[in-house]
Amino acid sequence: MIITVMKTLRAKKGSAKSFKAVKGKPLTEDQIKLFIEFYNIHKTIPGNKIVCNATGKLTTCVGPWKDKKIKEYGGLENLLRNYKRREATQKNNIVSIKDPEKVVYDLPAFKYEKIIMTDEQRTKFLAQETKSACLRPDIYLSNGRHCDGCEYISMCLSHLKNLPKYAKAA
């Protein structure tokens, strides 16, 4: 018994118009029509990618997810015109892809206030900080896990604080 396998033929590269989605560029009216024609014939989207209309990023659109989204948007044409990724709907930093050169991000205002401390407040603050972390780990690690030479040793409250034997004897 001989089993024959049919070979599927592909169009030669460059012989047909390319109409895959491109990152950062919204689909034109002609591309949307070509997508719809291609979908009606093959029941898939060319290149299996669609463009987010808010961020310009490509999203893979295959299988049950594709069918769900087409139903959700009320048709393929509405999906291609109005699709927004989840990250675009959840965040406020949506970038307009109409002019990628003029990118404007909506950032919250930042208040910078200079903190002025007295020496006593600074000492208390640094002592409190040394309970959880060493202020000069470079000295600690370079000296064989000893704090010899650290300028903060007098105020340090770290449980790692350690002096070599010769310094303890003096």
C-alpha positions as CSV (number, residue, x, y, z in Angstrom):
1,M,0.0,0.0,0.0
2,I,1.4,3.4,-1.0
3,I,0.5,6.5,0.8
4,T,0.8,9.8,-1.1
5,V,1.0,13.2,0.6
6,M,-0.3,16.2,-1.2
7,K,2.2,19.1,-1.2
8,T,0.8,22.5,-0.4
9,L,2.0,25.2,-2.8
10,R,3.1,28.6,-1.6
11,A,3.4,31.7,-3.6
12,K,6.9,32.8,-4.5
13,K,8.4,35.4,-2.3
14,G,7.8,38.8,-3.6
15,S,5.2,37.6,-6.2
16,A,2.2,38.8,-4.2
17,K,1.6,42.0,-2.4
18,S,2.7,41.8,1.2
19,F,0.1,42.9,3.6
20,K,1.3,41.8,7.0
21,A,0.8,44.0,10.0
22,V,3.9,46.2,10.9
23,K,4.8,47.3,14.4
24,G,4.1,51.0,15.1
25,K,2.0,51.6,12.0
26,P,-1.8,51.5,12.0
27,L,-3.5,49.6,9.3
28,T,-4.6,51.5,6.2
29,E,-8.1,51.2,4.7
30,D,-6.6,49.1,1.9
31,Q,-4.9,46.8,4.3
32,I,-8.1,46.3,6.3
33,K,-9.9,45.3,3.1
34,L,-7.1,42.9,2.2
35,F,-7.2,41.4,5.7
36,I,-10.9,40.9,5.5
37,E,-10.7,39.3,2.0
38,F,-7.9,37.0,3.2
39,Y,-9.8,36.1,6.3
40,N,-13.0,35.2,4.3
41,I,-11.0,32.8,2.1
42,H,-8.5,31.2,4.6
43,K,-10.3,31.8,8.0
44,T,-7.0,33.2,9.4
45,I,-5.3,36.6,9.6
46,P,-2.3,37.2,7.3
47,G,0.8,36.9,9.4
48,N,-1.3,36.0,12.4
49,K,-0.6,39.4,13.9
50,I,-2.8,42.5,14.5
51,V,-1.8,46.0,15.5
52,C,-2.9,47.6,18.8
53,N,-4.4,50.9,17.9
54,A,-3.2,52.5,21.2
55,T,0.4,51.4,21.5
56,G,1.3,50.2,18.0
57,K,2.5,46.8,19.3
58,L,1.8,43.6,17.4
59,T,-0.4,40.9,19.0
60,T,-0.5,37.3,17.9
61,C,-4.1,36.5,16.9
62,V,-4.8,32.8,16.4
63,G,-7.1,30.0,17.4
64,P,-9.9,30.3,19.9
65,W,-8.6,33.7,21.1
66,K,-9.0,35.1,17.6
67,D,-12.6,33.8,17.3
68,K,-13.4,35.2,20.8
69,K,-12.0,38.6,19.9
70,I,-13.9,38.7,16.6
71,K,-17.1,38.0,18.4
72,E,-16.3,40.5,21.2
73,Y,-15.7,43.3,18.7
74,G,-18.6,42.3,16.4
75,G,-16.6,41.4,13.4
76,L,-13.1,41.4,12.0
77,E,-13.3,44.9,10.6
78,N,-14.2,46.4,14.0
79,L,-11.4,44.3,15.6
80,L,-8.8,45.7,13.2
81,R,-10.1,49.3,13.7
82,N,-10.6,49.3,17.4
83,Y,-8.3,46.7,19.0
84,K,-6.4,47.7,22.1
85,R,-4.1,45.4,24.1
86,R,-4.8,44.8,27.8
87,E,-1.8,46.8,28.9
88,A,-3.0,49.8,26.9
89,T,-6.4,49.7,28.6
90,Q,-4.9,49.2,32.1
91,K,-2.2,51.9,32.0
92,N,-2.5,55.6,31.5
93,N,0.7,55.9,29.4
94,I,-0.9,55.3,26.0
95,V,1.3,56.5,23.2
96,S,-0.2,57.9,20.0
97,I,1.1,56.0,17.0
98,K,-0.1,58.6,14.5
99,D,3.2,60.5,14.9
100,P,5.8,58.3,16.6
101,E,8.3,61.1,16.7
102,K,6.2,63.1,19.1
103,V,5.9,60.7,22.0
104,V,4.4,62.2,25.1
105,Y,4.1,60.3,28.3
106,D,1.7,61.2,31.1
107,L,3.9,61.2,34.2
108,P,2.9,62.2,37.7
109,A,4.4,65.4,39.1
110,F,7.5,64.8,41.3
111,K,8.1,67.0,44.4
112,Y,11.7,67.4,45.4
113,E,12.3,68.8,48.9
114,K,15.7,69.2,50.3
115,I,16.0,67.7,53.7
116,I,18.1,69.6,56.2
117,M,19.3,67.6,59.2
118,T,21.4,68.6,62.2
119,D,24.3,66.4,63.1
120,E,22.3,64.7,65.9
121,Q,19.4,63.9,63.5
122,R,21.8,62.6,60.9
123,T,23.5,60.3,63.5
124,K,20.2,58.9,64.7
125,F,19.0,58.4,61.1
126,L,22.2,56.6,60.0
127,A,22.2,54.4,63.2
128,Q,18.6,53.4,62.4
129,E,19.6,52.6,58.8
130,T,22.5,50.4,59.9
131,K,20.1,48.0,61.7
132,S,19.1,46.5,58.4
133,A,22.0,47.2,56.1
134,C,25.7,48.0,56.2
135,L,26.5,51.6,55.0
136,R,29.9,50.6,53.6
137,P,29.7,47.0,52.4
138,D,32.8,47.7,50.2
139,I,35.0,48.1,53.3
140,Y,33.4,45.2,55.1
141,L,33.9,42.8,52.2
142,S,37.4,44.1,51.2
143,N,38.7,43.6,54.8
144,G,37.8,40.0,55.1
145,R,34.4,40.6,56.7
146,H,35.8,43.2,59.2
147,C,34.8,46.8,59.7
148,D,38.3,48.1,60.2
149,G,38.6,51.5,58.5
150,C,34.8,52.3,58.4
151,E,34.0,55.8,59.4
152,Y,30.5,54.8,60.6
153,I,31.6,52.1,63.1
154,S,30.9,54.3,66.2
155,M,27.2,54.6,65.3
156,C,26.7,51.2,63.6
157,L,24.0,48.9,65.0
158,S,24.4,46.1,62.5
159,H,24.6,42.5,63.7
160,L,27.5,42.0,61.2
161,K,29.7,44.7,62.9
162,N,33.0,43.0,63.5
163,L,36.5,44.1,64.2
164,P,39.7,42.0,63.7
165,K,41.4,40.5,66.8
166,Y,44.3,43.0,66.8
167,A,41.8,46.0,67.0
168,K,39.7,44.4,69.8
169,A,42.8,43.9,72.0
170,A,43.9,47.5,71.8
